[in-house]
C-alpha cells in the first residue's frame, strides 16, 4: 500500500500531465497554501501530510481525485469521471463498465430528447409556413373581391366604345 507521501506525489504527477501544473509553486498556489509546507509534505514530513491537505486538493480539483484513496490508500486515485475524461478507465473493472453503460445511456437519452424537440420545432415551423400561405391566399382573394368591378370587365372610361 502506498504512503501519503506517495499519494501526494501521484496527485502532483497527474496534475502536471493533465492540468498544466508545471511547478510545485503552481500546485501550492492552486491549494492556497505556502510553498514550504507543500514541499515538506511532498518530502514525507508527516506533520504536513494532513487530512486537511488532501481535502484541499479535492476542493481545488473538484471531481478529479478520490478523497478516500488520498486518505487511506484504498481504491483509485481518480474518480470514475476523471478516469473517463483522461482515458484511464479500466475496461476490466465492472464498476467502471457499469458506470460507462449508465453514462452512455444517459447521453443517448439526452440526444433522443433533443431530437424530439427538434422534430417538434420543425413541425411548428411547417404549420406556420402553411398558415402564412393560407393568409396570403386569403389576402389575394379579398383584394380581388374588393376590386371596384369584376375582373376582366373594362371600365367605360377607358374604352367608351365598349358596352357592358
C-alpha contacts under 8 A as a table, 3 or more apart, distances in Angstrom:
res1	aa1	res2	aa2	distance
1	X	73	X	6.47
2	X	6	X	5.83
2	X	7	X	6.59
2	X	73	X	6.11
3	X	6	X	5.06
3	X	7	X	6.28
3	X	73	X	7.28
4	X	7	X	5.03
4	X	8	X	6.08
4	X	44	X	7.70
4	X	49	X	6.65
4	X	70	X	7.03
4	X	71	X	7.25
4	X	73	X	7.59
5	X	8	X	5.13
5	X	9	X	6.23
5	X	41	X	6.71
5	X	42	X	5.68
5	X	43	X	6.85
5	X	44	X	5.05
5	X	49	X	7.14
6	X	9	X	5.18
6	X	10	X	6.05
7	X	10	X	4.87
7	X	11	X	6.23
7	X	70	X	6.14
7	X	73	X	7.44
7	X	77	X	7.83
8	X	11	X	5.08
8	X	12	X	6.35
8	X	41	X	7.89
8	X	42	X	6.41
8	X	54	X	7.99
8	X	70	X	7.50
9	X	12	X	4.93
9	X	13	X	6.19
9	X	42	X	6.24
10	X	13	X	5.16
10	X	14	X	6.24
11	X	14	X	5.16
11	X	15	X	6.22
11	X	65	X	7.91
11	X	77	X	7.69
12	X	15	X	5.10
12	X	16	X	6.18
12	X	21	X	7.96
12	X	24	X	7.90
12	X	27	X	7.40
13	X	16	X	5.04
13	X	17	X	6.16
14	X	17	X	5.12
14	X	18	X	5.95
14	X	19	X	7.55
15	X	18	X	5.30
15	X	19	X	4.77
15	X	20	X	6.52
15	X	21	X	5.52
16	X	19	X	5.91
16	X	20	X	5.41
16	X	21	X	4.59
16	X	22	X	5.63
16	X	23	X	7.84
17	X	20	X	6.70
17	X	21	X	7.74
18	X	86	X	7.54
21	X	24	X	7.78
21	X	26	X	5.79
21	X	27	X	6.30
22	X	26	X	6.50
23	X	26	X	5.17
23	X	27	X	6.53
24	X	27	X	4.88
24	X	28	X	6.10
24	X	35	X	7.45
24	X	38	X	7.75
24	X	39	X	7.58
25	X	28	X	5.04
25	X	29	X	6.05
25	X	35	X	6.08
26	X	29	X	5.11
26	X	30	X	6.18
27	X	30	X	5.17
27	X	31	X	6.36
28	X	31	X	5.12
28	X	32	X	5.96
28	X	33	X	5.33
28	X	34	X	6.22
28	X	35	X	5.52
28	X	38	X	6.26
29	X	32	X	4.85
29	X	33	X	6.34
29	X	34	X	7.59
29	X	35	X	7.87
30	X	33	X	7.94
30	X	60	X	6.55
31	X	56	X	6.04
31	X	57	X	6.30
31	X	60	X	6.08
33	X	37	X	7.18
33	X	38	X	7.22
34	X	37	X	5.58
34	X	38	X	6.66
35	X	38	X	5.16
35	X	39	X	6.10
36	X	39	X	5.01
36	X	40	X	6.06
37	X	40	X	5.13
37	X	41	X	6.24
37	X	48	X	6.31
38	X	41	X	5.05
38	X	42	X	6.10
38	X	48	X	7.34
39	X	42	X	5.09
39	X	43	X	6.15
40	X	43	X	5.09
40	X	44	X	6.46
40	X	45	X	5.37
40	X	48	X	6.47
41	X	44	X	5.15
41	X	45	X	5.07
41	X	46	X	6.79
41	X	47	X	7.61
41	X	48	X	4.82
41	X	49	X	5.14
42	X	45	X	7.41
44	X	49	X	7.25
45	X	48	X	5.73
45	X	49	X	6.53
46	X	49	X	4.87
46	X	50	X	7.28
47	X	50	X	6.82
48	X	53	X	7.60
49	X	53	X	6.53
49	X	54	X	7.93
50	X	53	X	5.26
50	X	54	X	6.86
51	X	54	X	5.25
51	X	55	X	6.17
51	X	71	X	6.45
52	X	55	X	4.92
52	X	56	X	6.09
53	X	56	X	5.10
53	X	57	X	6.40
54	X	57	X	5.00
54	X	58	X	6.40
54	X	67	X	6.90
54	X	70	X	6.30
54	X	71	X	6.97
55	X	58	X	5.14
55	X	59	X	6.14
55	X	67	X	6.90
56	X	59	X	4.97
56	X	60	X	5.96
57	X	60	X	5.16
57	X	61	X	6.07
57	X	65	X	7.73
58	X	61	X	5.18
58	X	62	X	5.37
58	X	63	X	7.30
58	X	64	X	7.08
58	X	65	X	5.80
58	X	66	X	7.45
58	X	67	X	6.51
59	X	62	X	5.22
61	X	64	X	5.71
61	X	65	X	7.13
62	X	65	X	7.29
63	X	66	X	7.89
63	X	79	X	6.45
63	X	81	X	7.14
63	X	82	X	6.96
64	X	78	X	5.68
64	X	79	X	5.56
64	X	81	X	7.33
64	X	82	X	5.22
65	X	70	X	7.76
65	X	77	X	5.83
65	X	78	X	4.47
65	X	79	X	5.50
65	X	82	X	7.69
66	X	69	X	5.42
66	X	70	X	6.44
66	X	76	X	6.70
66	X	77	X	5.52
66	X	78	X	5.23
66	X	79	X	5.20
67	X	70	X	4.99
67	X	71	X	6.13
68	X	71	X	5.24
68	X	72	X	5.87
68	X	73	X	7.18
68	X	74	X	6.74
68	X	75	X	7.32
69	X	72	X	5.30
69	X	73	X	4.42
69	X	74	X	4.87
69	X	75	X	5.37
69	X	76	X	5.90
69	X	77	X	5.72
70	X	73	X	5.78
70	X	77	X	6.86
73	X	76	X	7.96
76	X	79	X	7.17
78	X	81	X	7.91
78	X	82	X	5.86
78	X	83	X	6.04
79	X	82	X	5.27
79	X	83	X	6.27
80	X	83	X	4.97
80	X	84	X	6.30
80	X	89	X	7.40
80	X	96	X	6.59
80	X	99	X	7.85
81	X	84	X	5.18
81	X	85	X	6.30
82	X	85	X	4.99
82	X	86	X	6.06
83	X	86	X	5.42
83	X	87	X	5.92
83	X	88	X	4.70
83	X	89	X	4.91
84	X	87	X	5.10
84	X	88	X	6.15
84	X	89	X	5.37
85	X	88	X	7.72
86	X	89	X	7.96
89	X	96	X	6.86
90	X	93	X	5.55
90	X	96	X	6.85
90	X	97	X	7.99
91	X	94	X	7.53
91	X	96	X	7.01
91	X	97	X	6.16
92	X	97	X	7.45
93	X	96	X	5.37
93	X	97	X	6.12
94	X	97	X	4.82
94	X	98	X	5.85
95	X	98	X	5.09
95	X	99	X	6.07
96	X	99	X	4.96
96	X	100	X	6.06
97	X	100	X	5.05
97	X	101	X	6.21
98	X	101	X	5.12
98	X	102	X	6.27
99	X	102	X	5.16
99	X	103	X	6.02
100	X	103	X	4.92
100	X	104	X	5.97
101	X	104	X	5.18
101	X	105	X	6.06
102	X	105	X	5.05
102	X	106	X	6.07
103	X	106	X	5.05
103	X	107	X	6.26
104	X	107	X	5.03
104	X	108	X	6.09
105	X	108	X	5.04
105	X	109	X	6.18
106	X	109	X	5.14
106	X	110	X	6.26
107	X	110	X	5.03
107	X	111	X	6.20
108	X	111	X	5.08
108	X	112	X	6.17
109	X	112	X	5.03
109	X	113	X	6.09
110	X	113	X	5.09
110	X	114	X	6.19
111	X	114	X	5.07
111	X	115	X	6.09
112	X	115	X	4.95
112	X	116	X	6.13
113	X	116	X	5.08
113	X	117	X	6.22
114	X	117	X	5.02
114	X	118	X	6.12
115	X	118	X	5.00
115	X	119	X	6.18
116	X	119	X	5.09
116	X	120	X	6.23
117	X	120	X	5.08
117	X	121	X	6.26
118	X	121	X	5.10
118	X	122	X	6.16
119	X	122	X	5.01
119	X	123	X	6.18
120	X	123	X	5.14
120	X	124	X	6.21
121	X	124	X	5.00
121	X	125	X	6.16
122	X	125	X	5.09
122	X	126	X	6.19
123	X	126	X	5.08
123	X	127	X	6.20
124	X	127	X	5.14
124	X	128	X	6.17
125	X	128	X	5.07
125	X	129	X	6.14
126	X	129	X	5.09
126	X	130	X	6.30
127	X	130	X	5.07
127	X	131	X	6.24
128	X	131	X	4.97
128	X	132	X	6.17
129	X	132	X	5.07
129	X	133	X	6.27
130	X	133	X	5.08
130	X	134	X	6.20
131	X	134	X	5.03
131	X	135	X	6.11
132	X	135	X	5.07
132	X	136	X	6.08
133	X	136	X	5.12
133	X	137	X	6.17
134	X	137	X	5.06
134	X	138	X	6.12
135	X	138	X	4.98
135	X	139	X	6.09
136	X	139	X	5.09
136	X	140	X	6.28
137	X	140	X	5.08
137	X	141	X	6.29
138	X	141	X	5.03
138	X	142	X	6.11
139	X	142	X	5.03
139	X	143	X	6.07
140	X	143	X	5.11
140	X	144	X	6.27
141	X	144	X	5.18
141	X	145	X	6.05
142	X	145	X	4.95
142	X	146	X	6.01
143	X	146	X	5.22
143	X	147	X	6.22
144	X	147	X	5.18
144	X	151	X	7.51
147	X	150	X	6.88
147	X	151	X	7.54
149	X	153	X	6.90
150	X	153	X	5.70
153	X	164	X	7.99
154	X	158	X	7.23
154	X	159	X	7.15
154	X	162	X	7.69
155	X	158	X	5.47
155	X	159	X	6.66
156	X	159	X	5.22
156	X	160	X	5.06
156	X	161	X	7.79
156	X	162	X	6.64
156	X	163	X	7.34
157	X	160	X	5.81
159	X	162	X	5.76
160	X	163	X	7.57
